[in-house]
Amino acid sequence: MPITRAQLEALDRDDPLRLFRDRFVLPDGVIYLDGNSLGAMPKAIPARVRSLVEEEWGKDLIRSWNTHGWIDLQARVGEKIGHIIGAREGETVVCDSTTVNVFKAVSAALALHPERKVVLSERSNFPTDLYAVESLIRSLGKGHKLELFEPREFPDAIDENTACVLLTHVSYRTGRMYDMHAITKTAHEKGALTVWDLCHSAGAMPLDLAGANYDFAVGCGYKFLNGGPGAPAFIAVARKHQKLAMPAISGWFGHASPFAFESSYKPADGIACWAVGTPPILSLAALEVGVDLALEASLDACRAKSLRQFEVFDHLVAQELRGHGFTLVSPSNPAERGSQICYAHEHGWPIMQCLIAQNVIGDFRAPDIDRFGFTPLYLGFAELWDAVQVLRRIMEERLWDAPQFHARAKVT
Amino acid sequence: MPITRAQLEALDRDDPLRLFRDRFVLPDGVIYLDGNSLGAMPKAIPARVRSLVEEEWGKDLIRSWNTHGWIDLQARVGEKIGHIIGAREGETVVCDSTTVNVFKAVSAALALHPERKVVLSERSNFPTDLYAVESLIRSLGKGHKLELFEPREFPDAIDENTACVLLTHVSYRTGRMYDMHAITKTAHEKGALTVWDLCHSAGAMPLDLAGANYDFAVGCGYKFLNGGPGAPAFIAVARKHQKLAMPAISGWFGHASPFAFESSYKPADGIACWAVGTPPILSLAALEVGVDLALEASLDACRAKSLRQFEVFDHLVAQELRGHGFTLVSPSNPAERGSQICYAHEHGWPIMQCLIAQNVIGDFRAPDIDRFGFTPLYLGFAELWDAVQVLRRIMEERLWDAPQFHARAKVT
């Protein structure tokens, strides 16, 4: 049965999340399928940022650390994210970048297992996670090894030599989702610890870190949490590890009494010691706006909608784009999917550039993947129809094959 | 000869930097002597931040990484800061926090000197620098030691066991300034490397890292660079070390081709590989506004004015506050001073709280120091008179000895 636009309009009318769309700025005529790279801007952002700079910084100056609670922002926003990712209370703090937090988490996992030397990860893991581990291993100089596998090799690749399993829950490339509970369970059975990177799942679906008996988790604030470009990242450390695990990098914002200015480090209790240096308050305050919006939404509804959007999009591609060379590289099993759909195409780069020029914004991931993100809070079903129609015209009229679409950009 | 307010008004009229004051927001009635903790807000900030969120994030979304040059911000602002601190071209990049950059710089220095095990620093160095080194030593587990000395023990404390000397150029506590050229020279003669923390000098005075033959430097953006609360920090690495030194933490923003998504780290050329994760763009864009303003000013004029303000303030304290128990803890020799003046007082805490309540904003540093910063771009001479008059009344009428001023705040 072919899908019609009218059916999709009906899905939009019945969408329990439909009112959230009006809470975001979405430029006229743009179909935004890249919220998994940079979330759209909540409408509340300009006012919050204006008040932050004009009132808090401009007028109250240094006093704002106390009077406007800047000093509590990392803990407060961390706690809110903890709720979204299913961590227990007091397990999550906002700090640094995802990369630095991967460094801290893997380093702590290795320190808890000094007799084991192997970090396992996925060959196609988001590269910065692998770079962080490479640099950690180089810095430590203790003969650790990073071993890379394919997704299907997990959890079997985990064995008695494994110190730490570092995986991104949902793949940035394919949208493939790991079974966090099963892999964590196997890791523990083999005596290994886990570090979960939640960049592509936090805010997109219900997560249950506590139920998965997680060890460490990290993630960014600028995708499904809509915290703004380069929003600070978060780290979560399970309570069971908080007494023994220490961050590899200690700073005054993680000290038990930062303003005692003691010359020796004394870790703050609980998750607080995982904060390091002075946090970027403008970016952190913006992140809170995005996180607050995510907290209002039902993550179950987000998940249901995003799975449905995947089905619709894939159905439309089959229906409208047959023979145009798009190969689905995302899992067809809903239990193994994140909130995006990805197609390999030999002309993936110019096709995506042409789509973007026509205001259908997805992105390209080397070597040949066109990626379309579903952000349930603001993406409608009828937009999927319109996006596929634009893509169809681009393919049928070969519009992508123009010189300007072949030129490479610095950021893809 | 007593100083009069009229004389100070004359100094303000003749101040070659006087036009800069109007480029900052300074709330009516506030005398701001804490720009060395958080710089005042440039008037250009609200418009820049509004355009960043409303136009760049809100409308252009992910495309802004290319079209608005977000991808170049760390390098561009870094280069500008490099100019301010006297680094050579291609030696400075904005990234992470000062703490994380101390970790990276000291770690690189230790890796260059694997046979040496000692990091030297000052007992009263800003604590986060010491915490970063403590955690680095703990993480490495290779028997390194952090040895702490008094300022007067430098450079003599440096010897053939010293791998790295980590010093803050201007002390946060006392405003005492080290002779960067002499200490670096001695360090090199002993075969040691140096890491200079410029938090309290970048933007306050001319600096000449290249002339001092520096190795590594770090610093923050939120003091004399007026980049906003928690503005991202910078790191500078001398060219002579760029081929061999590697950051302890590698991430995709320091990769030679981040968007090739290669699974192995390949460092970008030069200073670029010292960037790590995705930077917080809101905070980074605000920092650029502050840095641009600092670039317009003559740093020689800033230095001359700040030294003069120190003299005036100290003269006024002697003239107006004799017998009230303030002991100068900043060096009297101008060549050894930064851009602040500090007094020890047994009631330092409540006195400062009372001053702040009367809109004269300095700050307190444990255990007993009242600290007043001179930010040449926006602080006038007559304001020093007014500040001291407020302080005089507070002391004469013992206004500070009220319960609300004894209560401790979270941030001091």
Interface residues (C-beta under 8 A of the other chain):
Chain A: V25 P27 V30 Y32 D34 S37 L38 A40 M41 I45 P46 V49 R50 V53 E54 E56 W57 G58 K59 L61 I62 R63 S64 W65 N66 W70 I71 D72 D96 S97 T98 T99 V100 F103 S107 A111 R123 S124 N125 F126 P127 T128 L130 Y131 A132 E134 S135 L136 R138 S139 L140 G141 K142 L148 R173 C220 Y222 G228 P229 G230 A231 P232 A233 M246 P247 A248 I249 S250 G251 W252 F253 G254 H255 P258 F259 A260 F261 E262 S263 S264 Y265 V276 G277 T278 P279 P280 I281 L282 S283 L284 A286 I356 I361 D363 R365 A366 A409 K410 V411 T412
Chain B: V25 P27 V30 Y32 D34 S37 L38 A40 M41 I45 P46 V49 R50 V53 E54 E56 W57 G58 K59 L61 I62 R63 S64 W65 N66 W70 I71 D72 D96 S97 T98 T99 V100 F103 S107 A111 R123 S124 N125 F126 P127 T128 L130 Y131 A132 E134 S135 L136 R138 S139 L140 G141 K142 L148 R173 C220 Y222 G228 P229 G230 A231 P232 A233 M246 P247 A248 I249 S250 G251 W252 F253 G254 H255 P258 F259 A260 F261 E262 S263 S264 Y265 V276 G277 T278 P279 P280 I281 L282 S283 L284 A286 I356 I361 D363 R365 A366 A409 K410 V411 T412
